[in-house]
Amino acid sequence: MKIYSLFTIVTVIGLLGTIGCSQGNESGLSASQEKMGNDVNSWAKASGGDWNKLSADQKQTMIKNVGSEASAKMVLQYSAHKPEPIAPGPPPGWKPGGPPPSQNQQPPTSP
């Protein structure tokens, strides 16, 4: 009985792995979603994120796919002007458990 259960589990895992690998789409998006993402990126680059520079068809396509005009404007603006990455880690000179370093901090003087 245990061998049968183990065989079943291994078979199911193998089938799921084969189904997942055969899709060939690493992003997990459908072809239409991939196309929409590529279109938005090219429209954002061409317009500089300015909603008013899009054609009426482009605006309607974005609204249809995003849900509202306000959301579509935000997506367009974000796609054109991605934020700077956040610097990782604490500031230089910071010691765990201590206060943050200040710019005017003097080294301690010995008596």
N, C-alpha and C positions, 0 to 999 in steps of 0.2 A: 504494500500500500504506500509506504514512504517513497519507494522508487518511482511509482506511478505519479505521485504528487510532485516530486522533484523534476521528473521528466516534463510534466505539464508546465511547471513554472518556467523551466529553461526554454521550452518551445514558445511560450507566450512572450517572454522577454526577447527572444530572437526575432519573432515576427514583428513586434513593436519596433525593434531597432531597424529592421529592414524597411518597414513602412516609413519610418521617420527619415531614413537616409535616402530613400528613393525620391523624395520630393524635390531635391536639388535646389531649394530656395532657402538660403541661410538666414535671411532676414525674417522669415515667417510671414511676410506680407504676400498678398495675392498680386497677380500681374497688374491689375488695375490700380491697386494701392501703390505699387512701385512706380507706375507711370505717373500717378498724381503727385507723388513725392518729387519725382524728377522735374515735372512741370512746374511745381511751386518753387523749387530751387532756381530754375532758369528764369521764371517770372520775377522772383525776388531780386536776382542778380541784375536783370535788365532794368527793373524799375527802381532799384535802390531801396526797396521796401515801401515805396509810395503807392498807396491804394489807388489814387486818382490816375496813375499812369497805366493801369491795367485796362484792357478792353472789357466791354460789357459781358462778353462770353467768358472771359477768364474770371471775372468777378462772380458770375453765376455758378461757374464750375466749382470755385472755391467755397462759396456759400453752401452749395449742395453737399459737398464732401465734408465740410467742417461743422455745419449746423446753423451758424448765424453770421451776419456780416461783421459783428464785433470780433468774433473769434477768428474769422478769416483774415481780418486786418492784423490781428495780433500774430497769427501764424506767418503772414507775409513779412511783417516787420522783423520778427525773430529770425526768419530764414535769411533775411538780408543782413542783419546785424547781430551775429551771435555774440553773446557776452564773453568777456575775457575769463579764462579759467581761474579758479580760486587757487592761490598759492598754498601748497601743502605744508603742514607743520607749524610749529611755534616760531615767533620772531627770533632772530639771532641773539644770543646772549641770555635767553630765558632759561632758568633752572627749574626743574620740576618741583612743585610745592612752594615756589617763591613768587614774589610779585613780578609783573612784567618789567623788563628793563626800560629805563628811561633814557632819553637822549643826553641829559645833563648829569648823569650819575658819575660821581667822583669815586675813585678807589678809596677804601678805608685807610686812614692814617694810623700808624702804630704809636702808642704813647711813649 
